[in-house]
């Protein structure tokens, strides 16, 4: 079953993350705003991965001592879909 959300980010340069998951696999990720090269790279790497694997790899990554980052926000978005 495919599930899509738009997750409003907090504490980072991007404003939101659009995520699609199907059967516990990340199908699509798109960041709105932020550092385009970095967010595109994170999005492409996450596609095709199991949700739990993406969360395990990205959760807790910090950007400039903000306490979060765009990758961390993607982990939070995926956790919110459970």
N, C-alpha and C positions, 0 to 999 in steps of 0.2 A: 504494500500500500504506500503510495507516494504522499509525502507530506511537505508542504512549503510554508516558510515563514519569512517575515521581514523583521529582523531583530534590531531594535534601536540600540546603538552602542553608547558607551559611557566612558569618559576619560581618555578618549583617543581621537585622532584626527578624522577617521572615517565617521560618517553619520549613522550608517546602518549596514546590515549584512543581510543579503537575500540568500536563503539556504533551501535546498531541496534534498530530501532524503527518501530513499526507497529501500525497503527491507533492510534497514540498518546499514545502508551504504550511502555515502555522500554522492549525490548525482550532480549537483551544481552549487557553486558558491560565487557570489558577486558582492564585492564591497562597494558601497556608495561613498565616494570621497576617500581621503587618506593618501598615502604614498603609493601611487598607481603601480609602479614596478613591484614593490614589495607585496602589496595586496593581491595583485594578479598572480604572483609566484606562489603565495600561500594558497590561494584558491585552486590553482591548477594542481598543486601537490596533494590537496585534500580530496580532489575528485577521485572516485573509485575506491577510496579507503573506507574501512569500517568506522562507524561513528566512534566507538570506544577507543580505537587506535588514534584517531585524530585528537580526541579529548586528551588522551594520555600524553601525546607528544606536545600539544600546544598549551595546555592549561598551566597557568602560572608564569608564562613568559612576560617579562617586564620591559617596558620601553621608557627610557629616561627617568627612571624612578617614579613613574606614575602609578605603580601598583597594578598595572594592566598593560595590554598592548592589543593590536588588531588580532594577532593569532590567539591571544587569551580570550578576546571577545568572541571569536569564532567558537572556541571551546564552550563558552557560556551559552552561546546561541544553540549549539547542538544539545547541551544538557537541558535547555529549556524545552526542547522538542520531545523529551521523554514523557 
